[in-house]
Amino acid sequence: MKVMIEYEFEEQDDARTALDGYKWKLAMWELDQLLRGTTKYGASILDKSKEATEVEQDVAEKIRDEISVILYNLNLNLD
């Protein structure tokens, strides 16, 4: 597939945003994996050498849920 997007010089920020879309997806995926490590394996986000507290696990799960809702509402996915 070939896609051509044209921007005027004044729209540089919009062009950069369009070109960086894949980087944003990777950043969100990495964040989700970090939170998953806490919810699934009990790894602390704050100190990787320690086990996550119950509160930290709950917060990580809630943040993952919110990320999922945001992505769903924008018709996006991390797969």
C-alpha positions in Angstrom: 0.0 0.0 0.0 1.2 3.5 -0.8 -0.1 6.6 1.1 0.8 10.1 0.2 0.1 12.9 2.7 0.9 16.5 1.8 1.4 19.2 4.4 2.2 22.9 4.0 5.4 24.1 5.7 3.3 25.8 8.4 1.9 22.4 9.3 5.2 20.8 10.4 3.9 19.7 13.7 0.9 17.9 12.1 3.3 16.2 9.7 5.6 15.0 12.5 2.6 13.7 14.5 1.4 11.7 11.4 4.9 10.3 10.9 5.4 9.4 14.5 2.2 7.4 14.9 4.0 4.1 15.1 6.4 5.5 17.8 3.3 6.5 19.8 1.9 3.0 19.4 5.2 1.5 20.6 5.3 3.8 23.6 1.7 2.9 24.6 2.5 -0.8 24.2 5.6 -0.5 26.4 3.6 1.3 29.1 0.9 -1.4 28.9 3.6 -4.1 29.3 5.1 -2.3 32.3 1.7 -2.2 34.0 1.0 -5.8 32.9 4.2 -6.8 34.7 2.7 -5.4 37.9 -0.8 -6.8 37.5 0.3 -10.3 36.3 3.6 -10.9 37.9 3.6 -8.6 40.9 6.6 -6.6 39.7 6.9 -3.2 41.3 7.0 -0.3 38.9 8.7 1.9 41.5 11.5 -0.5 42.5 12.0 -3.5 40.2 13.9 -5.3 42.9 10.8 -5.5 45.1 7.4 -7.0 44.8 4.4 -4.7 44.1 2.1 -3.8 46.9 -1.6 -4.6 46.6 -2.3 -0.9 46.1 0.3 -0.7 43.4 -1.3 -3.7 41.6 -4.8 -2.2 41.9 -3.6 1.1 40.5 -1.8 -0.6 37.6 -4.9 -2.6 36.8 -7.1 0.5 36.8 -4.6 2.4 34.6 -4.5 -0.5 32.1 -8.3 -0.5 32.1 -8.4 3.2 31.4 -5.8 2.9 28.6 -8.0 0.1 27.0 -11.1 2.4 27.2 -9.3 5.3 25.6 -7.9 3.2 22.8 -11.3 1.5 22.2 -13.0 5.0 22.0 -10.4 6.1 19.5 -10.9 2.8 17.5 -7.2 1.9 18.2 -5.6 -1.3 19.5 -2.1 -2.3 20.5 -2.2 -5.6 18.6 
